Amino acid sequence: MFNLLESVLKDFRSCFSREKAYAWFVICTIGLLVRRDFLGVTSIIRVLALNYTQYENLVNFFHSDAWKADEIRNKWAQIVCSKAPLVEVDGRIILLGDGVKQSKEGFFMAAVKRLSADDFK
């Protein structure tokens, strides 16, 4: 697994104009993969046991001119297409995803005119 992660992260090197920005990208990516909470940069600092003095450097990485989000997104799409098996039906790629984080209960839902308690029995 570590070899795959290393090869994927190396593929992103071309998206960065500076070596330090790329190094922070690797740190951020690994930090986001292993974090236990969702407190942003603080989570990355904590889970990787980085010195607290690196907080500003990590924050500055996200505002750096050394990389562009569009390039990283496009590179990610290229990597996924080259390394992951894609299923096609009639020439179209099938992508599965589940965006539901938690169940929702309620009687008011978009595009539903009427919903009653009898519908749940």
Backbone bond lengths (Angstrom), bond angles and torsions (degrees), N, CA, C in turn:
res aa  C-N    CA-C-N  psi(-1)  N-CA   C-N-CA  omega(-1)  CA-C   N-CA-C  phi
1 M - - - 1.441 - - 1.537 110.58 -
2 F 1.340 116.31 -40.15 1.458 119.07 -179.85 1.526 111.59 -64.98
3 N 1.318 116.89 -34.85 1.469 119.96 178.20 1.519 110.84 -65.42
4 L 1.327 116.88 -41.04 1.465 120.55 177.76 1.524 110.46 -64.37
5 L 1.331 116.69 -45.66 1.460 120.53 178.64 1.522 111.00 -59.70
6 E 1.327 116.33 -43.79 1.463 120.18 179.57 1.524 111.34 -62.64
7 S 1.322 117.09 -43.42 1.474 119.46 -179.10 1.529 111.40 -66.87
8 V 1.313 116.97 -37.68 1.470 119.86 178.65 1.521 109.90 -66.99
9 L 1.324 117.49 -45.36 1.463 119.87 179.93 1.525 111.73 -64.13
10 K 1.333 117.79 -35.70 1.470 120.40 177.51 1.521 111.43 -64.31
11 D 1.333 116.91 -31.68 1.461 120.35 178.80 1.533 112.19 -63.71
12 F 1.324 117.64 -22.80 1.465 121.55 -179.31 1.528 113.11 -82.68
13 R 1.325 118.21 -8.03 1.472 120.76 -175.20 1.516 112.40 -56.13
14 S 1.313 117.58 -35.81 1.470 120.79 -177.77 1.532 113.04 -67.79
15 C 1.314 117.98 -13.24 1.467 121.91 -179.56 1.525 112.47 -82.45
16 F 1.320 118.06 -7.53 1.458 121.71 -174.01 1.527 110.75 -118.40
17 S 1.332 115.36 133.79 1.467 119.61 -179.40 1.528 111.85 -84.60
18 R 1.329 117.30 -16.30 1.465 120.70 179.89 1.525 110.65 -126.82
19 E 1.320 115.38 142.94 1.472 121.43 -178.78 1.530 111.75 -63.79
20 K 1.330 117.52 -38.67 1.470 120.16 -179.51 1.525 111.36 -65.75
21 A 1.317 117.29 -37.94 1.463 120.03 178.16 1.527 110.06 -63.98
22 Y 1.317 116.27 -40.30 1.462 119.98 177.30 1.533 110.50 -64.03
23 A 1.327 116.54 -40.99 1.470 120.09 179.10 1.529 110.44 -62.18
24 W 1.330 117.46 -41.43 1.475 119.77 177.18 1.530 111.03 -66.77
25 F 1.327 117.00 -33.72 1.467 120.24 176.02 1.520 110.64 -60.99
26 V 1.321 116.46 -45.16 1.468 120.84 178.93 1.528 109.88 -62.10
27 I 1.322 116.85 -44.80 1.464 120.78 179.01 1.527 110.39 -60.75
28 C 1.324 117.00 -46.49 1.474 120.72 -179.61 1.521 111.04 -62.58
29 T 1.309 116.89 -44.30 1.464 120.35 -178.15 1.521 111.11 -62.15
30 I 1.308 116.76 -47.30 1.465 119.71 179.48 1.530 110.04 -65.31
31 G 1.326 116.84 -40.61 1.462 120.21 177.80 1.521 112.41 -61.00
32 L 1.323 116.98 -40.93 1.459 120.57 178.95 1.527 111.88 -69.32
33 L 1.323 116.80 -30.74 1.466 120.37 178.84 1.522 112.83 -70.40
34 V 1.326 117.61 -33.83 1.467 120.07 -172.74 1.528 114.06 -109.45
35 R 1.313 118.08 0.93 1.468 118.79 -177.16 1.521 111.72 -66.85
36 R 1.321 114.60 157.03 1.460 120.95 -177.67 1.519 112.49 -109.17
37 D 1.323 116.84 -15.63 1.462 120.18 179.68 1.522 108.86 -132.39
38 F 1.302 116.64 178.06 1.458 121.35 -174.73 1.524 110.84 -121.50
39 L 1.336 116.11 57.63 1.455 121.50 -178.49 1.526 111.67 -107.63
40 G 1.317 116.87 28.28 1.454 121.94 174.82 1.515 113.75 67.98
41 V 1.330 115.23 -135.11 1.457 121.69 -176.99 1.532 110.47 -59.81
42 T 1.310 116.86 -35.75 1.462 120.80 178.85 1.524 110.96 -58.47
43 S 1.321 117.46 -39.14 1.467 121.24 178.37 1.524 111.20 -61.56
44 I 1.327 116.22 -42.05 1.466 120.76 -178.97 1.526 110.01 -66.51
45 I 1.329 116.52 -45.90 1.465 120.97 178.52 1.529 110.02 -58.01
46 R 1.329 116.29 -45.60 1.462 120.87 -175.77 1.523 111.79 -67.66
47 V 1.326 117.71 -49.34 1.465 119.93 -173.07 1.529 112.10 -69.85
48 L 1.321 117.98 -29.31 1.465 120.67 179.35 1.526 112.20 -94.60
49 A 1.330 116.62 1.91 1.462 122.60 179.23 1.530 111.33 54.61
50 L 1.339 115.78 42.43 1.464 120.39 176.88 1.521 109.34 -77.91
51 N 1.305 115.80 155.24 1.453 120.78 176.22 1.525 108.33 -65.62
52 Y 1.323 117.08 137.80 1.462 120.85 -177.42 1.531 112.25 -61.55
53 T 1.327 117.28 -19.97 1.464 119.89 178.53 1.537 111.76 -70.02
54 Q 1.329 117.91 -13.10 1.466 122.04 179.09 1.529 112.40 -85.26
55 Y 1.318 116.97 -3.22 1.470 121.22 -177.97 1.531 111.39 -55.34
56 E 1.342 116.33 -50.38 1.466 119.31 -178.53 1.523 112.02 -63.18
57 N 1.338 116.97 -39.26 1.464 119.75 177.86 1.520 111.12 -61.21
58 L 1.306 116.18 -40.79 1.463 120.50 179.70 1.522 110.95 -67.63
59 V 1.311 117.49 -41.48 1.467 120.82 176.73 1.519 110.36 -63.37
60 N 1.337 116.60 -42.48 1.471 120.56 -179.99 1.524 111.96 -63.74
61 F 1.319 117.39 -28.89 1.463 120.27 177.58 1.530 110.89 -56.68
62 F 1.317 116.76 -40.31 1.467 120.30 -177.06 1.519 112.82 -70.12
63 H 1.331 117.60 -16.10 1.467 121.97 178.31 1.527 112.16 -108.50
64 S 1.304 117.38 10.44 1.460 122.61 -175.00 1.531 111.93 -71.75
65 D 1.319 114.77 149.90 1.471 121.49 174.45 1.523 111.31 -89.36
66 A 1.331 117.68 0.68 1.464 121.87 -175.74 1.521 112.62 -79.25
67 W 1.315 117.71 -3.95 1.466 120.95 179.65 1.523 110.02 -151.56
68 K 1.328 115.02 159.14 1.464 121.52 178.28 1.531 108.48 -128.44
69 A 1.299 115.35 134.52 1.470 120.84 -177.09 1.529 111.72 -59.69
70 D 1.323 117.41 -37.00 1.471 120.58 179.88 1.526 111.47 -61.42
71 E 1.335 116.43 -41.58 1.462 119.74 179.66 1.527 111.28 -65.30
72 I 1.331 116.05 -40.93 1.459 119.88 179.43 1.529 110.51 -66.07
73 R 1.336 116.52 -41.33 1.466 120.33 178.30 1.528 111.20 -62.96
74 N 1.312 116.80 -44.20 1.465 120.21 179.36 1.528 111.56 -65.04
75 K 1.335 115.92 -40.05 1.463 119.75 177.97 1.527 110.06 -64.05
76 W 1.343 116.56 -40.06 1.468 120.28 178.36 1.530 110.33 -60.61
77 A 1.319 116.84 -43.25 1.467 120.51 178.41 1.526 110.58 -61.83
78 Q 1.328 118.25 -41.61 1.463 121.69 177.90 1.524 111.12 -63.03
79 I 1.324 116.62 -43.03 1.463 120.85 -179.23 1.521 110.71 -64.53
80 V 1.312 116.71 -44.93 1.469 120.32 179.73 1.520 110.12 -61.26
81 C 1.318 116.75 -44.52 1.467 119.73 -179.37 1.522 112.21 -65.92
82 S 1.331 117.81 -30.89 1.456 119.73 -178.04 1.530 113.34 -85.24
83 K 1.324 118.44 -27.96 1.465 120.92 -173.87 1.525 114.79 -107.22
84 A 1.308 117.93 -21.95 1.463 120.63 -176.00 1.525 110.13 -106.17
85 P 1.314 116.89 141.46 1.470 118.68 176.28 1.529 109.89 -71.05
86 L 1.312 115.71 128.01 1.461 120.83 179.25 1.524 109.70 -106.60
87 V 1.307 115.87 136.65 1.457 121.89 179.52 1.523 108.01 -98.81
88 E 1.321 115.76 127.63 1.461 120.39 179.67 1.516 110.12 -117.78
89 V 1.330 114.94 142.00 1.453 122.59 173.98 1.524 106.38 -131.15
90 D 1.305 116.27 121.74 1.461 122.26 -177.90 1.533 111.90 53.45
91 G 1.318 116.50 39.68 1.452 120.93 177.20 1.520 115.07 78.44
92 R 1.321 117.05 6.65 1.470 120.56 179.70 1.517 109.66 -114.86
93 I 1.326 115.53 137.06 1.465 120.96 -180.00 1.520 109.37 -77.05
94 I 1.325 115.75 134.38 1.464 121.61 178.21 1.530 108.58 -95.88
95 L 1.324 116.16 123.87 1.459 122.05 176.23 1.524 108.02 -118.58
96 L 1.314 116.32 130.61 1.451 121.27 177.37 1.516 108.75 -108.07
97 G 1.313 116.18 140.48 1.458 119.90 178.41 1.507 110.19 -155.18
98 D 1.304 114.48 152.05 1.445 120.31 177.45 1.517 107.53 -127.65
99 G 1.314 116.29 107.59 1.454 120.57 -178.91 1.508 113.33 -91.50
100 V 1.319 118.34 0.88 1.456 121.10 -177.65 1.522 109.19 -80.23
101 K 1.314 116.51 119.51 1.456 121.03 179.12 1.531 111.42 -93.38
102 Q 1.332 116.65 -34.38 1.458 120.49 178.79 1.523 107.96 -152.94
103 S 1.292 114.95 155.09 1.456 118.61 -179.07 1.516 109.77 -71.25
104 K 1.303 115.20 151.08 1.455 120.49 179.83 1.519 108.24 -123.73
105 E 1.307 115.12 134.59 1.447 120.23 177.05 1.514 107.86 -116.44
106 G 1.292 115.68 133.80 1.459 119.00 178.15 1.508 110.22 173.22
107 F 1.299 113.81 163.83 1.449 119.46 -178.29 1.516 111.80 -103.95
108 F 1.308 118.70 -6.22 1.451 121.34 179.32 1.516 108.76 -111.01
109 M 1.335 115.94 109.14 1.452 121.59 -179.70 1.523 108.94 -132.15
110 A 1.294 114.97 148.48 1.461 119.99 179.23 1.522 110.56 -60.49
111 A 1.306 116.32 139.80 1.474 123.90 176.54 1.523 113.26 66.10
112 V 1.318 119.12 15.45 1.464 122.52 175.71 1.511 106.83 -116.60
113 K 1.341 116.65 117.62 1.460 120.09 -176.67 1.515 112.22 -78.05
114 R 1.330 116.50 -41.76 1.459 118.49 -176.40 1.525 108.90 -146.54
115 L 1.304 116.14 131.63 1.443 121.65 178.45 1.517 107.42 -140.56
116 S 1.322 116.21 129.20 1.464 118.84 -178.59 1.512 109.36 -123.12
117 A 1.332 116.09 167.72 1.457 122.26 179.82 1.527 110.67 -61.94
118 D 1.313 119.42 -26.05 1.459 123.12 178.79 1.520 111.58 -64.35
119 D 1.314 117.07 -26.15 1.466 120.83 -179.97 1.519 112.88 -68.27
120 F 1.327 117.92 -17.45 1.451 122.06 -176.61 1.528 112.91 -96.55
121 K 1.325 118.50 -2.69 1.469 121.66 -177.51 1.488 112.58 -84.73
